Amino acid sequence: MRLTFWGGARTVTGSAFLLESERYKVLVDCGMFQGGKAMRKMNELDFPFPPQEIDYVLLTHAHIDHSGLIPKLYKQGFKGRVLCTKPTLNLCQIMLPDSGHIQEMENEWVNRKRARSGLSPLEPLYTVEDAQNCLKLFLPIEFGRVIEVTPELSVRFSVAGHILGSAIVEVWVKVNGVRKKLVFSGDLGNKNRPIVRDPQYIEEADWIILESTYGNRFHETTEETYEELKEVIIKTVKRKGKIIIPSFAVGRTQEILYALNEMVNKKEIPLIPVYLDSPLAISATKVFERNQQFFDEEATALLLEGDNPFEFSNLFFTLTAEESKKLNESEDPCIIISASGMADAGRIKHHLKHNLWKETTSVIFVGYQAQGSLGRRILDGEKRVRILGEEVSVNAEIYSMEGLSAHADQNGLMEWLAHFKSPVEKIFLVHGEEEGIENLKRRVKEELKIEAVAPERGDSFEILEGKQEISVASRKGQYVQLPDWQLAEIFFQSLSDLESEYVAFREKLLNLTLSREDRKKLSVIIPKLEELKEKIKQYQQVCQPD
């Protein structure tokens, strides 16, 4: 039994950890490398394992640095199953095709350039179709349910508190009759963040694979961060400037909307337009609204009071490119939230090009900026940056609000580790840069008396020494078919989805009035409800014992 680190090793992106025995191969995450050009070139490398031999992918969450190479894995032969939570599946249903579209567009640009040089065209990393097809392999798993994936391997997804649906993956393996437990933290969130639930504490593990994005940082509290955000907005509006927020489409954007909704309700900031200028972020926000059963108590209470944090009077969604361009034609103060979070792609580049040179502008970074990314270069103090083929002066006021980060800081990571009760054999620090890893490594040694390991890409570790004698015939393909537990999962998830859809539908019905327009709607709905009642009666008969 072996664990190999193929991504997220001494870097923050490209998460991929291979767990393999003579019977099966399981990949935990299959993420895209992001950041500078050299890092992005890593995505073009062949997988260091045959994709067709992977039986399962255990996906911690939907962010592209964890999920973004699954379509490529599928394109190159993977036909197993991807296990994840329901919100992660829902988010991947919009994020992976969007990523496929980006690959196609970038490939088209590269091939036009190659054609001018007389070179043959290249294929995109993957296409929209590849992304859509790989989604057929996804299987949603409930939080907290222990699943026997194979007789030698069981898994459980626990709440990671990073973004909607994000999971800590607990894996139990059996080798030569000996049982070991590995815990993959995924991306751990902060406690007391809005919308998502707090990270769950895990009490037992033999090996822990822990993220270390902010292993050397200490975040401000939510209250302190919101206070700073308010001050920046008020100050910028006074000088008649714009507030530009490069934001990740999933997670960070929704939290910012939540915070702004609260500030608007309390009349703490001027009532200026807030533009969400990212089709992907708009779609992701709708996914959040469909998965309210996964919200924390505070967000749930807000919704029950009739206050949807993703809908307030001065919030506007800009769907088309034309609407986006108009935002830069106006000089009026406003808040523009746009992807991508590292400012390397998307509409945010246009907004930075048009506003970064103005002294009246404020640019607020609200998440991790990878080395080599445009966001990182601006944060590091570069006075001129190249955006869309043009040199742009950096005259705007630049802010980094790490208190809005969805990653736990050093104290948060150490607190999570401190809850393990059983003796831990090994701790691997991943998903971090050198400084963060080394700082966290020192503190782990000081407080937990464990020498943490910071693996390099390709480093491999035997979980148990010795090999199990297994015939070749029993090695492959045994667990790729849909076993009973997967059938049960589909059933329970479908039931849960039905309940959620009913609650949302009922709420909309109760909000209808007796206006002429609503009476027309009711005249259509009532016969459909009668049809549904008859269908349910038929299903009840199917469920009767023979």
N, C-alpha and C positions, 0 to 999 in steps of 0.2 A: 504494500500500500504506500503510495507516494503522492506528495503534494509538490507541484511545480508552479513557480510564479512567472507568468508570461506577460503580465502587464500590471500597472499600478505599483511597480517595484522601483523605489527611489524616484518616482514621478507621480503626479497627482491624477493623471488621466490614463485611459487604456486598460482599466481593471480587467484582469483575466487570471483565474487561478484554476489549475487543472488537478483534479483529484482522480487517481486511477489505481485500479487493482487489475488482476488478471481477468476479472469478470466484467468490469465496466469502466467507463470513462465519463466523468462528470465535470463540467466547467461551471465555476462560480463566476458569473458575469462574463460579458464579451464586449468590452467597451472600446470606443474609438479614442485614439490619441488626439489631443487638442493642444493648441499653443502655437509655437513658432513653426516655420516651414520644415525644419529638420524633424521635429516631433510629429508633424502631420504626415510626413513621408513614411513613418512607421506603419501607417494604415495600409500601405501598398505592398508590404512584405507578405510572403506566403505565411499561412498559419504554421507554427512549429509542430503541429500534430495533424493527422488526417481528419478533416472535418466530419467525414462520413463515419468515423469511429466514435464520435461523441454521442453518448446515449441520452444525456440530459444537460440542460443549462439551468442552473439555479440563479435566477435574476433578482438582485437585491432591490433595484428600483429603476425608474424609467430614464434617468438622465443619460444623455448620449455617451458620456465617458464610461458608462457601465453597460449600455445596451446597443450602442451604435454600430457594432460589427456583426450583430446577429444576422442581418440580411446577407452580409458577405459570407458568413458561415453557411447559411442556407444555400446560397448560390454555388458554393464549392462542395456541396454534398451532404450537409447535415440534414438528417431526417428524423431526429429524436424529438423530444418534447422540451419546451421551455416552461418551467414552473415559476410562477410569480403570484403576487396578490392581484385581486380584481382591479383596484385603481391603477396599478402598474400596467396591467394589460390595456386598460382604457386609455392611459396616457401614451403608451407605445403605439396604439392604433392611430394616433395623430402624429407622433414624433418621428417614427421610423419612415413612413412615407414622405414626410417633410424632408428628412435627411436624404432619402433617395432622390428627391427632386433637386436638392442642392448638389448631390453627386453628378446628376445628369447635366445640370447647368454648368458646373465647373469643368466637366469633361468636354462639353461642347466648346467652351472658351479655349481650352488647351488644344483641342483638335483643330480649331481654326488657325491657331498659332503654328501648329505642326504642319498644317497643309501649306502655309506660306513658306515654310522651310523645306518643303518637299518630303516630309516625313509621313509615315503611315499613321492612321488614327489609332487611338487607344480606347479600350473599353472603360466605362465608368466603374468605380469601386463596386457599386451595385445600383440598381434602378428602383423606381417607385414600385414596379411590378414585383421585384425581388422582395422588397419590404412588405408589400401586401401579402405575398405568398407565405413568407416566414411567419406571419401572424397567425396562420392556421395551425401552427405547431404550439402556440401558447396555451397553457392550461392554468386557470386561476385557482389558487389555493387559499383557504381561509387562514387568517391569523390564528395562531395558537393551537392548530391541529397537528399532531404528530402523524406523519405519513411514512409508511414503509414503501420506499421507492423500489428497493430490491430486498431480498432476504438479508443482505449484508449492509444495507444503507437505509437510514431513516432521516427525515428532515422535518424541521418546524420553522415557520416564519413568525418572528416576533417584531413588535413595533420598534422602528429605528428612530422615528421622530425627525427625519431629515426633510422629506417632502411627502405629499399624499401617497400612501401605499408603500413607502420605503420600509425595508425589512432587514432585521438581523437574521442571518440564516444559521440555525443550529443543525449540525450534521453528526449523526451517530454512525460509526463504521465498525464492522466486525471483521477481524483478521485473525486467522488461526484460533478461533474461539475466544479471542480477547476483544473487548469492546472499548473503543476510544471515542471521545467527543471533541469535535472541532466547532468553534464558534467564529463565524465571519461577521464582523460588525457591520459590513456595508458602510454607508456614510451615516455616521451618528449625528443626530440633531442636538440642539440645545434644549434644556428644560424651560418650561414656562413660555414657550413660543406660541403665538396665535395660530389657530386653525388646526394644526396637526397635534396629535397626542404626544406626550413626553416619551423619550426612549425607555424601553423596558429594561430592567436589570436582569441579568442572567446569573445564576448562582453556581453552575458547574461547567467546567471545561477542562480538557487536557491541553489542547492547543487553542490559542486565541489569535485570530488574524485581525488586527486593529488598524483602522485608518488613522492618519496623523497629519491631516491637512493643516491644522492649526496647532501642531504640537509645541510650538514656541510662542503662541499668542494667548492673550487674555482679553476676552470681549467685554465691552461695556454691557450694562444691563439693558433690557428692552426699554425701560423707562428713560434711561440716559440717552439711548439712541434715538428714540422718538422725539425727545426734547431737542436734540441736535438737528434732526430733520426739520422740525418746526422752525427753528431759528434760521436755518439756511433758506427755507421757503420764504419766510417773512422778509429776510434781508434782500434776497434776490428780487422779489416783487417790488420792494421799495426803490430799487435802482432800475426797474422796468426791464428786467432780464428774464431769461427762460431757465427752467430747471430741467436738465437732461439726465435721465437715469438709465444707463445701460443695465438691462436686467435679464436674468435667465427666465425663459418663457414659463418654466414650471417651478413653482415653489416660491421663489423670491418675488415674482410679480404679484402673486396673489396676496402675499404678506404685506407688500407695499400698499396695495389697494385697501386691505383691511385697516392698515394704520391711517391712511388718508381718509377713509370713511369715518373713522373715529374722530379725527381732527375736524372734519367738516361738521359732523353732528354736534361737536362741542364748541363750534365757531372759534377754533384756535388758530386757523390759518385763513388768509384771504380766499374768497370764493372765485378762484381762477379756474379756467378749464384744465381738466386732467385728461390727457390723451393716451390711451393704450394703443400704441402703434406697432402691433405685431400680430399678424393673423394666427400664428402658432400660439401665442400667449392668450389670445381671445378664445381659441378652441380649447386650450388647456383650462381656462377659467370655467368654461361650460362643463368640462369633465369634473372639476371640483364641485360644481353645483349639483351634478348627478350623483356624487358620492358623499353626501352630507353625513351618512351614517358612520363615516370614519373621522369626522371632525372631533375636536376636543369639546369639553363641557361648555367652555365660554362661548365658542363660536356657535355651538348648537343652541344655547340659550338666546343668543342674539337673533338667530333665525326664527326661533319660536316667538320672539317679540315682534316679528315682521320686519326686521332690519337685515336686509341682504347686504353683506359687506362688499359685494362685488357689483352693486348697483347703487349709485348715489347721483344726485341731481347734476353735478358738474363733471361727471365721468362720461367720456365719449370713446367709442371704439372706431378706429380708422381701419377699414378693411381693404380698400383699394390703394394702389400706388398713387393715383391722382390725389386722393384725400391726404395721403402722407406728404406729398410734395407741397400741398397748400399750407401745411404747418410751418414751413420755412419761408413762406411768402409773407406771413404776418409777423409784425414786430411786437405784438402784445404779449405780456407775461403769461406763461402757461407751464404746466408740467408735462413732459413727454417721457413716457416709459416705453422703451423699445429694446428688442433683442438684436444681437446676442449680448449675453452678459459680459463677455470679455471684449466686446466691440470689434470682433474680427470678421463678422459677417452680418448680413441683414440690414434693415432700414436704419439702424442706429448709426451706421457709418455716414449716411447722408446728413443726419442731424448733427453729428460731430463736425463734419466738414463745413456746415453752414453756421455753426455756433461756437465752436471751440476757440476761434480767434477773437471772439468778442469778450471784453472785460466785464460785461454785464451778466454773462452766462455763469451758471453753476453746474458742474458735472459731478454727479454722485455715484460712485461705484459701491455696489452693495453685496459683492460676493468675491470669491477667490479669482485672482487674475493669474493665469498660467504664464510661465516664463516665455518671452517672445511674443506674447499677444499684444495687440494695440493697447488694450486697457492697462496692461502691466507697464508698458513703456511710458504711457501718460502718467501713471502713478509714480513711476520712478523718476519723474521730473524732466523728461525730454522736452525741450523748448519748441521743437518742430517735429511734426510727424507726417508721414505720407498717407493720405487717405484718398482712395479712388483715383489714384494717379496724380494727385496734387499735393504739394507741400503746404501744410497748414500750421500756422503759429498757435502755440498753446498759451492763450492769454486768459482763459476762463479760470475761475476759482475751482480747484479740484478737491474733492472730498472722498474719503474711504470710510464707509460706515460698516465695520466688521460686526457690529452688534446686530446687524440685519442678516448676518451669515446663517446659513442652515447647517453649518458644521460646528460641532462642539469645540470649545477651546481646550487648552491644556488641562485646566481644572476639571472641565466636564469629562474629558477622556479618563482622567485619573479617578474621578468619582465613580464612573461606570466600571472601571477595572476593580475598584475596591469592594464591589458587591459580590465578587466571586468568592464563594466559601471554600470550595474544594481546592487542594493544592494544584496550581497550574504548572504544567511541565514546560511549555514554551509560549512565548509571545512574539509574534511577527508584526513589525511595524511597516505598513504599506500606505499607498495613497498619500504620499507626502514628499516634500523636497528635503534636501540634505539638512538644513538648519532645523526644521521642524522635527524631523526624525531623531536627530542627535540630541536635541533638548529633551524630548519626551523619553528617549532611551535612558538618559542619565537619571531622570526623575523616577522612572520605573525601577531602576536598580537601587536608588536610594530608599524608596518607600516600600517596594514590594520584594526587594532582594532577589530580583529575577534579571538575568542578563538577556534583554530583548534582542531579537535578531532583525536586522534590516536587510532583507534579501535583495539581490540584484536580479535583473531579468534573466530567466533561465535557471536560476538556482532551484535545486530540487532536494526534498527532504523525505527520508523514509519514516513513515509513521510507526511501523513496527518492523523490526528486522526479520529476515527469513521469508521464504516464499512458500506459498500454498500450492500443493500439487492439484492442478485442474486440467481436465482434458480440453483440447482445443475446441471440440464440438460444443462445449458448454460455455465458451468464453463470450461469444458475440451475439447480439441480436435478441437476447433472451427477454429484455425488459422494454424494448421499444414499442411493442404492441400496447394497446390500451388495457391495463389490468382493471380488476374490480374496483380498486381504490380510486382510480381516475374517474370511472363511471360515477361513483358515489360523489366525488368532488364536483363533477359537472352538475349532478342533480341538486346538491345543496346550494351551489352557487347560483343556479338558475332560479331556485326558490327564493334566495335572498334578493336577487335582482328583481324578481316579480313583486316582492313586497315593497322594495324601494320605489319602483315605477308606480305602484298603486298609490303609495303615500303622496308622491309628487302630483299624480293625476288628480287625486281627491282634493288636494290643496287648491289646485287650479279651478276645479269645479266649484268649490265653495266660495271662490272669489268672483264668480260670475254674478252679474246683476240681472235684473229683468228688463234691461234695455232692449230695443228692437234688434240690435246687432247680436247680443248675447242669446236672445230667444232663437235666432236663426241657428246659432251654434248648438244650442240644446236640442233643437229639432233633429239635428244630425246625430248628436251623441246618444240620445235616449235609445233609438233602435239598435245602435252598436252595443250598448250596455246589455240589452236584452239578448243579443246574439252571444255575447260573452258569457252571460249566465247559463245559456244552453250548453255552451262548450264546456263550462266547468262541471255541469251535471254529467256530461258524457265522460269527462276525465275521472269523475268520482266512480262511475261504473267500472272503468278500467282498473281502478285501484281496489275494487272489491275482491276479497279472497275467493279463490276457485272452489 
